Amino acid sequence: MLPSLENRLATELKISQKQVSAVVRLLDEGATVPFIARYRKEMTGALDDTQLRALEDRLGYLRELDARRETVLDAIAGQEKLTDALRASILAADTKQRLEDLYLPYKQKRRTKAQIAREAGLAPLADALLNDPDLNPEHAAHDFVDAERGVDDVKAALDGARLILVEQFGEDAMLLETLRGILQADGRVVSRVVEDKAAEGEKFRDWFDFSEALKTIPSHRFLALLRGRNQGVLRLSIELPETRPDGQLGRCEQRIAARFGIRDAGRPADRWLLDTVRWAWTVKISVHLELELMNATRERADEEAIGVFARNLKDLLLAAPAGPRVTIGLDPGLRTGVKVAVVDATGKLLDTATIYPHAPRRDWDGAIATLARLAAAHGADLIAIGNGTASRETEKLADDLATRHPELKLTRLMVSEAGASVYSASQLAADEFPDLDVSLRGAVSIARRLQDPLAELVKIDPKSIGVGQYQHDVNQARLARMLNTVVEDCVNAVGVDVNTASAPLLTRISGLNATLASNIVAYRDANGRFSDRNTLKAVPRLGAKTFEQAAGFLRIAGGNNPLDASSVHPEAYPVVEKILRDVQRKVRELMGDSAVLKALDPRRYVDDRFGEPTVRDILSELDKPARDPRPEFKTAVFRAGVEKLSDLAPGMLLEGVVTNVTNFGAFVDVGVHQDGLVHVSALAERFVKDPHAIVSAGDVVKVKVLEVDVQRKRVALTMRLGDTPAKCVEGGNRPSAPPRRAPQKQKLAHKSSESGKTGSLGDALTRALKK
């Protein structure tokens, strides 16, 4: 019998059963993870959002398992085949796979060949040969020949008996668990090119004859193999590395034989039974387990890839905002021109234009005049330039503008435009700007994402932001769920100004949905600014429970109560009032007075409802009210004259922005429209297991160019600036020798190289990407 659900969760997650019970109760009552993490620390023992998400996911799995367990028990009991031993095994099953193994013999399935053989009366023959190998198979089968029942001869009788035994072997739960364990421990994923597909699948050439241990194959490598298989280039299989003399059973076949007492003792039926074992493994069991393990490995790879995407998305969403400053957004283009949008400090669209500084029109002076006029008219501070086609040329334009018009005091910055076109063509953008050209909407998005990346990126499907690893190959439903939780956690970590937030941003707030978010915006439009949090209760359909979940994350700047601009929840205002009485101050006077606040003893304000963790949070918030958890704003300065891939040369020192972090390294934008890869072995002077421990998406980093492959559009970079780049052979960028580090670093370099292998970083890049 399995322990209780709470006990299982406590054991798996290494937390107390009391914590589990509290979280389960809160979730069942409709509380969200951000609310529980922030405002129910006393109940949960201060579990953070990561722990709570893990508990929530595992709770869902175990509840599904328990529901399936009841279904299985009812189904077997309905067949009157539920023994006490089977019931005990089912109740003890701790995974869905184990449960399905136990259910397999009783599961209703389509009419199999084994069932047809049973209907023809061949089950006694199968049982007789298995239980008494002294029987002669041909002689025993003779008595079961019956043309009327479809058994025309002895061969047909023996074939039917074999089908029955094969099905019996393949439905033995204990045997399946043993064989699965062997394949998981020692199996290898083997990839071979499909005949006549070598030329067509050239990008998969590294996998044409490939083998790696199933238990250790990295997620990105397995997903690459699956992509090759899905494109019809590769054949994949799971194989055991074993050698055996002709006629001898393999390891798994030996386990099948041992399970059913089959051996070669020279008896009449032994050879027939051993052939049945081989057939059972080759035709049925190995195929079933290979499919199952491929799916399990795919799920594991999906989880790792989704985890990479989630971490990168979180870093991008929590990137430093430039803040509420008038910004000009430039969406670069050549023939179609550069789209221009000016937004005010709150992101409201003020003006638009299209300029043509580049070929074929080359109206450089006219473009500068237009930008100068717009900047002066609206008091612009920043210019945000999308990093797509013609971005470096447009960056030069902005630099020339600043040189010719220093009085404008403009600062230009490069911004990732990933997903801007998706937003431009969305219904959301159409509703917001019904009369604005689609291309100009992109310029608005670029300007706004410089002001506040989080507020703008929530309008875009996370999968379109481009920070994932094989994001189009993984389970899309699971990916969407994970990314939605990341967005929710990020939005609630920062909080939103309820008087300026868009409906998409409000939708992500704890307790709110699309309808309530729209109702808040509609109420705001009809009645003006919210003056205090209590006014939110007047919004249609925003009840007491929703107010409890959302209020702490909805901020009101400049309202009646200064606490409404903080993360202090309205339910805890009485605690603040008690503090104010003690220090004889008004709330506006106390906010930011570190000396007074740090002198207070949090335990003095603990009561039956609010414990010490909540009081400490309140004091911290009063000390630094409405603090933003995001880092200070900064950006990379791209090197002048380095604008395209062919401008790069080994040895160059550049500044760049991390755009994507994967299990095998980090991609960095250095301003040439093609991100370079810093392999995991080149991220630091020490061994790096997880690249996320060194860099995050959005980080500004210094890199050195090691190798450039213009033809394949690959750039190898290093953050170990002492590394020696490869020399280039005449007539191209292919390295003639592997890059070497400075002599004093040799030992470290060897230690941190991939699996201790030698060779150029370009080779390491190829091994990592396997494209």
TIDRENZA-917108 format. One line per 2 residues: number of its first residue (from 1); for each residue x, y, z of C-alpha. Coordinates in Angstrom, 3 decimals. Layout:
NUM = X Y Z; ...
END
This chain:
1 = 0.000 0.000 0.000; 1.333 3.407 -0.955
3 = 1.647 6.165 1.671; -0.766 9.093 1.543
5 = -0.483 11.612 -1.272; 0.854 14.282 1.110
7 = 3.429 11.858 2.488; 4.623 10.916 -0.980
9 = 4.979 14.567 -1.979; 6.851 15.409 1.212
11 = 9.290 12.540 0.665; 9.894 13.315 -3.020
13 = 10.310 17.070 -2.560; 12.195 16.816 0.745
15 = 9.862 19.116 2.652; 7.590 18.491 5.625
17 = 4.161 16.917 5.331; 2.748 19.995 7.108
19 = 4.086 22.213 4.322; 2.624 19.931 1.672
21 = -0.779 19.829 3.324; -0.872 23.619 3.566
23 = 0.044 24.122 -0.087; -2.417 21.488 -1.310
25 = -5.198 23.112 0.701; -4.365 26.581 -0.641
27 = -4.202 25.350 -4.249; -7.507 23.533 -3.864
29 = -9.054 26.738 -2.502; -8.041 28.547 -5.698
31 = -4.874 30.308 -4.546; -2.201 30.905 -7.188
33 = 1.470 30.063 -6.844; 2.621 33.731 -6.892
35 = 0.107 34.575 -4.138; 1.114 31.603 -1.990
37 = 4.830 32.319 -2.448; 4.489 35.992 -1.526
39 = 1.717 36.160 1.027; 1.365 32.779 2.709
41 = 4.917 32.121 3.893; 3.826 31.249 7.430
43 = 1.628 28.442 6.129; 4.143 26.993 3.666
45 = 7.359 27.460 5.602; 8.460 30.095 3.058
47 = 8.541 27.763 0.044; 9.569 29.739 -3.041
49 = 7.802 29.789 -6.385; 10.115 27.149 -7.883
51 = 9.357 24.695 -5.069; 5.657 25.495 -5.278
53 = 5.586 24.919 -9.038; 7.311 21.569 -8.576
55 = 4.793 20.603 -5.911; 1.881 21.732 -8.078
57 = 3.123 19.699 -11.062; 3.800 16.596 -8.993
59 = 0.449 16.907 -7.235; -1.271 16.850 -10.599
61 = 0.679 13.754 -11.672; -0.055 11.808 -8.485
63 = -3.735 12.696 -8.578; -3.934 11.499 -12.172
65 = -2.143 8.316 -11.102; -4.595 7.717 -8.260
67 = -7.586 8.330 -10.528; -6.177 5.912 -13.096
69 = -5.535 3.377 -10.310; -9.237 3.392 -9.387
71 = -10.209 2.967 -13.032; -7.886 -0.026 -13.400
73 = -9.156 -1.672 -10.216; -12.767 -1.242 -11.301
75 = -12.044 -2.616 -14.784; -10.287 -5.757 -13.508
77 = -12.900 -6.304 -10.801; -15.571 -6.101 -13.523
79 = -13.867 -9.039 -15.221; -13.883 -10.923 -11.890
81 = -10.099 -11.356 -12.117; -9.012 -9.071 -9.267
83 = -7.077 -11.211 -6.775; -5.763 -9.954 -3.436
85 = -2.194 -10.146 -4.703; -3.020 -8.186 -7.863
87 = -4.914 -5.568 -5.861; -1.904 -5.135 -3.573
89 = 0.430 -4.725 -6.560; -1.841 -2.139 -8.156
91 = -2.168 -0.187 -4.917; 1.620 -0.196 -4.554
93 = 2.312 1.003 -8.135; 4.139 4.331 -7.826
95 = 4.355 5.248 -11.523; 1.931 5.302 -14.414
97 = 4.191 2.912 -16.309; 4.154 0.320 -13.528
99 = 0.377 0.601 -13.283; -0.072 0.105 -17.025
101 = 2.258 -2.921 -16.964; 0.028 -4.554 -14.347
103 = -3.113 -3.697 -16.285; -1.803 -4.861 -19.650
105 = -3.042 -8.507 -19.476; -6.545 -7.322 -18.555
107 = -6.784 -4.320 -20.812; -9.515 -4.469 -23.414
109 = -7.835 -4.496 -26.805; -8.636 -5.263 -30.379
111 = -8.911 -8.915 -31.374; -5.343 -10.193 -31.641
113 = -3.956 -13.239 -33.438; -3.331 -14.777 -30.008
115 = -7.025 -14.349 -29.152; -7.999 -15.972 -32.449
117 = -5.704 -18.871 -31.561; -7.381 -19.203 -28.157
119 = -10.785 -19.214 -29.818; -9.514 -22.035 -32.027
121 = -8.826 -24.067 -28.863; -5.005 -23.838 -28.957
123 = -4.446 -22.498 -25.405; -4.162 -26.063 -23.927
125 = -1.456 -26.869 -26.494; 0.548 -23.741 -25.541
127 = 0.227 -24.520 -21.839; 1.169 -28.181 -22.338
129 = 4.358 -27.414 -24.283; 5.430 -24.702 -21.808
131 = 4.789 -26.873 -18.761; 6.100 -30.166 -20.167
133 = 9.036 -29.777 -22.600; 9.260 -33.585 -22.790
135 = 6.313 -33.473 -25.171; 7.048 -33.686 -28.866
137 = 5.580 -30.458 -30.363; 4.504 -32.074 -33.659
139 = 2.900 -35.040 -31.976; 1.137 -32.863 -29.387
141 = -0.100 -30.483 -32.076; -1.622 -33.257 -34.151
143 = -4.560 -33.572 -31.773; -5.443 -29.873 -32.244
145 = -5.751 -29.889 -36.034; -9.322 -28.824 -36.854
147 = -10.051 -27.377 -40.271; -13.484 -26.150 -39.182
149 = -11.829 -23.959 -36.521; -9.172 -22.668 -38.926
151 = -6.361 -24.989 -37.799; -5.550 -26.743 -41.067
153 = -2.408 -28.624 -40.090; 0.232 -29.205 -37.404
155 = 2.202 -26.100 -38.425; -0.872 -23.902 -38.000
157 = -1.501 -25.408 -34.561; 2.077 -24.741 -33.418
159 = 2.040 -21.212 -34.864; -1.148 -20.467 -32.921
161 = 0.334 -21.886 -29.705; 3.445 -19.722 -30.212
163 = 1.318 -16.583 -30.644; -0.415 -17.337 -27.343
165 = 2.903 -17.738 -25.505; 4.396 -14.616 -27.089
167 = 1.455 -12.558 -25.860; 1.762 -14.156 -22.424
169 = 5.483 -13.330 -22.247; 4.874 -9.758 -23.420
171 = 2.242 -9.056 -20.771; 4.214 -10.183 -17.720
173 = 4.631 -7.037 -15.587; 7.641 -8.288 -13.605
175 = 9.438 -9.400 -16.760; 8.769 -6.102 -18.528
177 = 10.157 -4.169 -15.574; 13.348 -6.276 -15.636
179 = 13.879 -5.923 -19.385; 13.135 -2.217 -19.274
181 = 15.779 -1.821 -16.581; 18.390 -3.592 -18.707
183 = 17.729 -1.341 -21.690; 17.696 1.793 -19.550
185 = 21.012 0.888 -17.940; 22.950 -0.454 -20.929
187 = 20.993 0.376 -24.080; 22.429 2.700 -26.704
189 = 20.636 5.018 -29.087; 21.852 4.059 -32.550
191 = 21.358 6.261 -35.596; 21.945 5.262 -39.224
193 = 21.253 7.089 -42.445; 18.284 5.923 -44.497
195 = 19.350 4.441 -47.824; 19.611 7.057 -50.617
197 = 19.028 9.928 -48.150; 22.663 10.903 -47.534
199 = 22.747 13.765 -50.031; 19.327 15.077 -49.082
201 = 20.132 14.957 -45.370; 23.628 16.454 -45.529
203 = 22.995 18.621 -42.463; 22.550 15.415 -40.446
205 = 25.805 13.849 -41.647; 27.233 13.765 -38.111
207 = 24.494 11.274 -37.243; 24.764 8.907 -40.230
209 = 26.556 6.310 -38.082; 26.151 7.328 -34.470
211 = 25.749 5.630 -31.101; 25.427 6.984 -27.557
213 = 24.291 5.586 -24.209; 20.556 5.971 -23.708
215 = 20.916 6.990 -20.068; 23.368 9.839 -20.747
217 = 22.457 11.230 -24.177; 21.937 15.010 -23.820
219 = 18.531 16.416 -24.605; 19.663 18.605 -27.491
221 = 21.407 15.660 -29.140; 18.389 13.376 -28.842
223 = 16.062 16.063 -30.191; 18.403 16.548 -33.146
225 = 18.230 12.808 -33.846; 14.448 12.891 -33.675
227 = 14.382 15.770 -36.116; 16.504 13.734 -38.535
229 = 14.154 10.774 -38.162; 11.077 12.925 -38.638
231 = 12.544 14.300 -41.848; 13.070 10.776 -43.146
233 = 16.879 10.965 -43.102; 17.739 8.826 -40.075
235 = 16.688 5.461 -38.622; 16.821 5.262 -34.838
237 = 16.908 2.216 -32.620; 17.850 1.194 -29.091
239 = 20.386 -1.619 -29.052; 22.342 -3.532 -26.429
241 = 26.109 -3.731 -26.975; 26.559 -7.477 -26.731
243 = 28.318 -10.226 -28.632; 27.068 -13.808 -28.560
245 = 27.880 -17.020 -30.385; 25.512 -18.102 -33.122
247 = 22.387 -19.700 -31.744; 22.869 -18.345 -28.223
249 = 20.273 -16.174 -26.525; 20.963 -12.523 -25.858
251 = 20.741 -11.008 -22.367; 17.089 -10.046 -22.610
253 = 16.134 -13.322 -24.250; 17.874 -15.168 -21.414
255 = 15.758 -13.229 -18.899; 12.570 -14.199 -20.731
257 = 13.592 -17.842 -20.803; 14.546 -17.827 -17.120
259 = 11.280 -16.187 -16.143; 9.296 -19.064 -17.685
261 = 11.688 -21.912 -16.911; 12.766 -22.445 -20.505
263 = 16.203 -23.945 -21.134; 17.983 -26.184 -23.594
265 = 18.126 -29.587 -21.890; 17.822 -31.639 -25.071
267 = 14.098 -32.321 -24.548; 11.757 -32.503 -27.558
269 = 10.068 -29.111 -26.983; 13.140 -27.145 -25.832
271 = 14.191 -25.962 -29.263; 10.649 -24.875 -30.127
273 = 10.316 -22.976 -26.840; 13.677 -21.231 -27.287
275 = 12.648 -20.130 -30.782; 9.437 -18.817 -29.239
277 = 11.507 -16.763 -26.763; 13.579 -15.273 -29.594
279 = 10.450 -14.487 -31.541; 8.774 -12.904 -28.505
281 = 11.748 -10.613 -27.930; 12.404 -9.715 -31.544
283 = 8.853 -9.250 -32.783; 6.946 -8.058 -29.736
285 = 8.737 -7.149 -26.514; 11.773 -5.301 -27.895
287 = 9.553 -3.283 -30.248; 7.213 -2.370 -27.387
289 = 10.029 -1.394 -25.024; 11.954 0.511 -27.685
291 = 8.901 2.622 -28.464; 8.244 3.151 -24.766
293 = 11.858 4.130 -23.969; 12.107 6.377 -27.013
295 = 9.008 8.183 -25.780; 10.357 8.360 -22.220
297 = 13.684 9.744 -23.462; 11.795 12.179 -25.653
299 = 9.841 13.346 -22.615; 13.063 13.768 -20.648
301 = 14.647 15.701 -23.501; 11.499 17.802 -23.810
303 = 11.627 18.669 -20.129; 15.272 19.729 -20.365
305 = 14.690 21.774 -23.520; 11.588 23.359 -22.037
307 = 13.556 24.133 -18.886; 16.204 25.902 -20.980
309 = 13.505 27.899 -22.760; 11.864 28.793 -19.443
311 = 15.113 30.034 -17.894; 15.953 32.133 -20.958
313 = 12.451 33.542 -21.107; 12.585 34.496 -17.444
315 = 15.907 36.274 -17.956; 14.533 38.133 -20.962
317 = 11.280 39.140 -19.264; 13.153 40.366 -16.206
319 = 15.707 42.290 -18.270; 16.422 45.811 -17.100
321 = 13.876 48.389 -18.326; 15.041 51.747 -19.685
323 = 12.130 53.241 -17.793; 9.434 55.841 -18.519
325 = 11.226 57.953 -21.113; 10.021 59.237 -24.463
327 = 11.396 56.796 -27.011; 11.707 56.624 -30.793
329 = 11.403 53.097 -32.149; 13.096 52.260 -35.451
331 = 12.194 49.086 -37.333; 15.028 48.917 -39.910
333 = 14.536 48.037 -43.549; 16.181 48.679 -46.894
335 = 13.859 48.927 -49.894; 10.730 49.353 -47.770
337 = 12.337 51.991 -45.574; 12.860 52.370 -41.841
339 = 9.597 52.524 -39.901; 9.544 55.123 -37.128
341 = 7.261 55.348 -34.084; 7.460 57.781 -31.179
343 = 5.926 56.777 -27.839; 5.610 58.815 -24.675
345 = 6.887 57.814 -21.223; 3.858 55.558 -20.694
347 = 4.176 53.851 -24.093; 1.360 55.815 -25.738
349 = 1.869 56.304 -29.478; 2.564 59.952 -30.334
351 = 3.755 59.985 -33.948; 4.898 57.809 -36.851
353 = 6.900 58.162 -40.045; 8.732 56.165 -42.695
355 = 12.219 57.216 -43.754; 14.438 55.929 -46.588
357 = 18.099 56.451 -45.657; 19.373 53.252 -47.300
359 = 19.497 51.862 -50.821; 17.843 52.313 -53.222
361 = 16.630 55.839 -52.234; 19.565 56.799 -49.974
363 = 17.774 59.848 -48.534; 20.216 60.114 -45.624
365 = 19.838 63.826 -44.973; 16.056 63.694 -45.261
367 = 15.923 60.815 -42.792; 18.046 62.706 -40.253
369 = 15.900 65.808 -40.657; 12.727 63.788 -39.996
371 = 14.167 62.108 -36.917; 15.487 65.412 -35.555
373 = 12.087 67.028 -36.020; 10.284 64.171 -34.244
375 = 12.799 64.081 -31.387; 12.546 67.831 -30.804
377 = 8.773 67.942 -31.098; 8.200 65.201 -28.533
379 = 11.235 65.596 -26.278; 12.610 62.122 -27.030
381 = 15.411 60.704 -24.882; 16.052 57.305 -26.446
383 = 16.209 55.688 -29.858; 15.467 51.944 -29.921
385 = 16.749 50.185 -33.052; 15.525 46.705 -33.974
387 = 18.379 44.266 -34.531; 17.134 42.806 -37.821
389 = 18.008 43.544 -41.439; 19.793 46.901 -41.919
391 = 20.107 47.417 -38.173; 23.803 48.336 -38.229
393 = 23.247 50.746 -41.113; 20.372 52.302 -39.146
395 = 22.609 52.464 -36.086; 25.015 54.613 -38.131
397 = 22.092 56.847 -39.000; 21.292 57.340 -35.315
399 = 24.952 58.081 -34.563; 25.038 60.680 -37.333
401 = 21.831 62.202 -35.945; 23.441 62.530 -32.514
403 = 26.568 64.109 -34.072; 24.631 66.657 -36.113
405 = 22.161 67.461 -33.342; 23.965 67.195 -29.999
407 = 21.352 69.481 -28.446; 18.824 66.641 -28.624
409 = 20.917 64.550 -26.205; 19.665 61.297 -27.701
411 = 20.908 57.863 -26.661; 20.590 55.073 -29.194
413 = 20.293 51.417 -28.195; 19.952 48.141 -30.071
415 = 16.890 46.071 -29.144; 15.977 42.488 -30.014
417 = 13.061 42.585 -32.401; 12.275 38.870 -32.063
419 = 8.522 38.464 -32.131; 7.797 42.080 -33.116
421 = 6.373 41.002 -36.463; 4.195 38.421 -34.695
423 = 2.770 41.147 -32.461; 2.306 43.495 -35.442
425 = 0.056 41.031 -37.242; -1.846 39.930 -34.124
427 = -5.440 40.720 -33.298; -4.214 42.424 -30.162
429 = -2.172 44.916 -32.195; -5.066 45.389 -34.603
431 = -7.390 46.206 -31.697; -4.843 48.617 -30.202
433 = -3.922 50.319 -33.492; -6.753 49.640 -35.977
435 = -5.706 52.436 -38.334; -1.961 51.902 -38.153
437 = 0.005 50.049 -40.834; 1.256 46.627 -39.716
439 = 4.888 47.574 -40.304; 4.583 50.666 -38.085
441 = 3.131 48.584 -35.261; 6.465 46.758 -35.146
443 = 8.290 50.048 -34.529; 5.920 50.766 -31.630
445 = 6.694 47.364 -30.124; 10.445 47.932 -30.453
447 = 10.217 51.277 -28.645; 8.062 49.886 -25.863
449 = 10.217 46.821 -25.243; 13.149 49.140 -24.549
451 = 11.048 51.060 -22.015; 9.720 47.935 -20.311
453 = 10.539 44.519 -21.822; 8.134 42.681 -19.524
455 = 5.107 44.846 -20.278; 5.614 44.508 -24.032
457 = 6.766 40.907 -24.368; 3.704 39.563 -22.543
459 = 1.743 40.511 -25.660; 3.679 37.997 -27.748
461 = 3.403 34.228 -27.775; 6.506 33.200 -25.774
463 = 7.415 30.638 -28.436; 7.883 33.509 -30.916
465 = 10.451 35.330 -28.797; 13.223 33.012 -29.993
467 = 15.071 32.051 -26.821; 14.429 28.321 -26.945
469 = 16.371 25.158 -27.720; 14.522 22.972 -30.265
471 = 11.324 24.693 -29.147; 9.451 23.572 -32.259
473 = 10.324 19.922 -31.652; 9.142 19.534 -28.058
475 = 5.703 18.839 -26.619; 3.859 22.031 -27.495
477 = 1.174 21.745 -24.819; 3.751 21.206 -22.085
479 = 5.891 24.029 -23.471; 2.931 26.422 -23.471
481 = 2.025 25.539 -19.878; 5.584 26.026 -18.664
483 = 6.058 29.331 -20.467; 2.754 30.630 -19.175
485 = 3.848 29.920 -15.609; 7.153 31.713 -16.253
487 = 5.347 34.774 -17.576; 2.930 34.696 -14.639
489 = 5.756 34.444 -12.101; 7.738 37.265 -13.744
491 = 4.795 39.657 -13.994; 3.809 39.080 -10.378
493 = 7.409 39.373 -9.186; 7.530 42.886 -10.631
495 = 3.899 43.921 -10.123; 1.985 46.287 -12.424
497 = 0.596 49.797 -12.237; -3.138 49.211 -12.509
499 = -3.643 52.686 -13.997; -1.319 52.169 -16.968
501 = -1.100 48.395 -17.501; -2.485 46.886 -20.691
503 = -5.095 44.147 -20.623; -2.553 41.470 -21.686
505 = -0.292 42.475 -18.798; -3.159 42.502 -16.305
507 = -4.242 39.063 -17.520; -1.025 37.633 -16.077
509 = -1.690 38.951 -12.576; -2.526 36.412 -9.880
511 = -6.255 35.721 -9.780; -7.108 37.629 -12.977
513 = -8.100 36.342 -16.398; -8.718 37.947 -19.783
515 = -12.280 38.939 -18.895; -11.365 40.553 -15.588
517 = -8.376 42.316 -17.152; -10.634 43.775 -19.844
519 = -13.148 44.794 -17.180; -10.424 46.645 -15.238
521 = -9.340 48.546 -18.368; -12.959 49.326 -19.255
523 = -13.674 50.585 -15.732; -10.524 52.708 -15.841
525 = -11.500 54.189 -19.200; -15.018 54.976 -17.982
527 = -14.229 56.261 -14.485; -10.667 57.535 -14.645
529 = -7.694 56.478 -12.551; -8.039 54.131 -9.607
531 = -7.365 56.189 -6.489; -6.930 53.230 -4.128
533 = -6.940 49.449 -4.157; -10.398 49.183 -2.594
535 = -11.857 50.793 -5.726; -10.923 47.601 -7.576
537 = -13.823 45.894 -5.803; -16.184 47.978 -7.945
539 = -14.911 46.338 -11.139; -17.567 43.966 -12.509
541 = -16.963 40.289 -11.570; -13.957 41.120 -9.370
543 = -15.053 39.434 -6.141; -13.488 39.059 -2.721
545 = -11.436 35.973 -3.612; -10.048 37.593 -6.747
547 = -9.248 40.768 -4.822; -7.350 38.700 -2.251
549 = -5.271 37.013 -4.947; -4.596 40.095 -7.089
551 = -4.494 43.176 -4.853; -0.903 42.816 -3.659
553 = 0.399 42.712 -7.222; -1.651 45.677 -8.482
555 = 0.062 48.968 -7.658; -1.432 52.465 -7.561
557 = 1.201 55.184 -7.817; 0.234 58.599 -6.489
559 = -2.969 57.326 -4.890; -4.660 58.101 -1.590
561 = -2.665 55.522 0.365; 1.114 55.252 -0.220
563 = 0.916 51.552 0.689; -1.144 50.980 -2.453
565 = 2.016 51.621 -4.470; 3.887 48.887 -2.597
567 = 3.799 45.102 -2.474; 2.290 45.178 1.029
569 = -1.030 43.341 0.761; -4.124 45.281 1.916
571 = -4.882 42.482 4.372; -1.630 43.375 6.168
573 = -2.251 47.128 6.428; -3.190 46.690 10.139
575 = 0.388 45.513 10.767; 1.703 48.733 9.227
577 = -0.723 50.781 11.317; 0.606 49.082 14.461
579 = 4.162 49.968 13.414; 3.154 53.577 12.707
581 = 1.656 53.910 16.187; 4.866 52.605 17.725
583 = 7.213 54.968 15.865; 4.814 57.914 15.905
585 = 5.228 58.519 12.200; 2.995 58.851 9.179
587 = 3.394 56.246 6.499; 4.945 58.662 3.966
589 = 7.524 59.704 6.563; 8.388 56.143 7.505
591 = 8.820 54.840 3.963; 12.503 54.804 3.100
593 = 13.718 55.592 6.632; 16.141 52.675 6.916
595 = 17.512 53.671 10.307; 14.124 53.528 12.013
597 = 12.911 50.437 10.173; 16.063 48.381 10.821
599 = 15.826 49.172 14.524; 12.402 47.550 14.784
601 = 12.015 43.998 16.117; 9.774 42.045 13.680
603 = 8.684 39.687 16.451; 6.920 42.564 18.197
605 = 4.311 42.683 15.424; 3.633 38.977 15.038
607 = 0.087 37.861 15.784; -2.202 34.913 15.092
609 = -2.579 35.882 11.447; 0.770 37.364 10.437
611 = 4.006 35.627 11.297; 7.585 36.830 11.331
613 = 8.256 36.167 7.588; 5.375 38.449 6.579
615 = 6.420 41.164 9.047; 9.986 41.057 7.724
617 = 8.671 41.402 4.170; 6.584 44.401 5.220
619 = 9.566 46.113 6.861; 11.713 45.404 3.810
621 = 9.075 46.884 1.505; 8.702 49.984 3.684
623 = 12.474 50.408 3.560; 12.568 50.273 -0.255
625 = 8.979 50.805 -1.420; 7.947 49.573 -4.872
627 = 11.457 48.351 -5.587; 11.913 46.662 -8.943
629 = 13.602 43.236 -8.790; 15.030 43.750 -12.258
631 = 18.697 44.783 -12.709; 20.028 48.198 -13.617
633 = 19.627 49.105 -17.273; 22.686 48.800 -19.515
635 = 23.377 47.790 -23.098; 26.174 46.569 -25.317
637 = 28.146 48.864 -27.607; 28.780 47.110 -30.910
639 = 32.157 47.683 -32.537; 32.188 50.184 -35.378
641 = 32.948 48.666 -38.757; 31.881 45.180 -37.725
643 = 28.469 44.888 -39.298; 28.353 41.603 -41.192
645 = 29.728 38.101 -40.835; 32.599 38.693 -43.241
647 = 33.798 41.634 -41.105; 34.684 39.264 -38.272
649 = 38.223 38.005 -37.886; 39.748 35.602 -35.352
651 = 41.215 37.468 -32.405; 38.727 40.352 -32.415
653 = 37.579 41.524 -28.983; 33.918 42.512 -29.043
655 = 31.054 43.422 -26.777; 27.769 41.608 -27.246
657 = 24.436 40.639 -25.761; 23.564 37.077 -24.747
659 = 20.465 36.140 -26.750; 20.028 32.477 -25.839
661 = 21.518 30.055 -23.315; 21.461 26.320 -24.052
663 = 22.845 23.219 -22.403; 25.913 23.398 -24.631
665 = 26.717 27.095 -24.383; 25.462 30.610 -25.010
667 = 24.642 32.492 -28.203; 25.824 36.107 -28.338
669 = 24.759 38.921 -30.668; 27.839 40.946 -31.631
671 = 26.065 43.036 -34.257; 26.585 41.002 -37.427
673 = 23.052 39.562 -37.805; 24.290 36.101 -36.894
675 = 24.706 35.106 -33.274; 27.986 33.466 -32.322
677 = 28.302 30.510 -29.970; 30.351 30.541 -26.798
679 = 30.681 26.826 -26.156; 30.202 25.712 -22.555
681 = 33.923 24.926 -22.392; 34.759 28.567 -23.244
683 = 32.441 30.354 -20.811; 34.855 30.598 -17.898
685 = 38.341 29.745 -16.677; 36.869 26.843 -14.698
687 = 34.796 23.800 -15.502; 31.173 24.785 -16.200
689 = 28.430 22.207 -15.847; 25.459 24.514 -16.379
691 = 25.893 27.560 -18.677; 23.050 29.290 -16.826
693 = 25.334 29.521 -13.803; 27.594 31.853 -15.811
695 = 25.349 33.871 -18.142; 21.703 34.738 -18.686
697 = 19.776 35.982 -21.698; 20.200 39.760 -21.903
699 = 23.631 39.864 -20.256; 26.229 42.190 -21.787
701 = 29.490 40.264 -22.191; 33.004 40.648 -23.591
703 = 33.982 37.978 -26.137; 36.836 37.083 -28.460
705 = 36.298 35.691 -31.945; 37.888 32.254 -32.321
707 = 36.609 31.007 -35.664; 34.343 32.205 -38.458
709 = 32.667 29.946 -41.007; 30.930 32.320 -43.412
711 = 29.582 29.544 -45.637; 27.821 27.736 -42.776
713 = 27.069 30.995 -40.935; 28.790 29.881 -37.757
715 = 30.856 31.925 -35.370; 32.842 30.468 -32.470
717 = 33.418 32.885 -29.607; 35.049 32.643 -26.205
719 = 34.600 34.544 -22.959; 38.074 33.397 -21.871
721 = 39.869 36.337 -23.417; 43.245 34.621 -23.055
723 = 42.294 31.936 -25.576; 44.303 31.852 -28.800
725 = 42.156 31.816 -31.954; 42.748 29.455 -34.841
727 = 44.776 30.608 -37.797; 42.882 30.841 -41.061
729 = 43.941 29.081 -44.216; 44.387 31.187 -47.306
731 = 41.191 31.935 -49.128; 38.758 31.299 -46.332
733 = 37.878 31.303 -42.706; 38.347 27.594 -42.055
735 = 40.905 27.052 -39.291; 44.169 25.355 -40.187
737 = 44.965 24.545 -36.558; 42.952 24.198 -33.396
739 = 42.733 27.272 -31.154; 45.106 27.219 -28.243
741 = 45.017 28.994 -24.959; 47.887 30.935 -23.454
743 = 50.557 28.506 -22.133; 49.811 29.155 -18.465
745 = 46.205 28.121 -19.080; 46.881 24.815 -20.808
747 = 45.978 22.610 -17.876; 42.730 24.432 -17.247
749 = 41.816 24.362 -20.906; 42.284 20.625 -21.108
751 = 40.245 20.111 -17.971; 37.254 22.103 -19.190
753 = 37.170 20.871 -22.775; 34.261 18.742 -23.855
755 = 34.802 15.255 -22.460; 38.542 15.863 -22.478
757 = 38.662 15.750 -26.267; 41.096 17.794 -28.317
759 = 40.326 19.726 -31.454; 39.157 23.165 -32.464
761 = 36.312 24.969 -30.826; 34.634 24.836 -34.204
763 = 34.637 21.056 -33.904; 33.247 21.378 -30.402
765 = 30.550 23.635 -31.793; 29.729 21.077 -34.449
767 = 29.576 18.283 -31.902; 27.269 20.397 -29.740
769 = 24.818 21.513 -32.391; 24.976 18.390 -34.577
771 = 23.168 20.081 -37.405
END
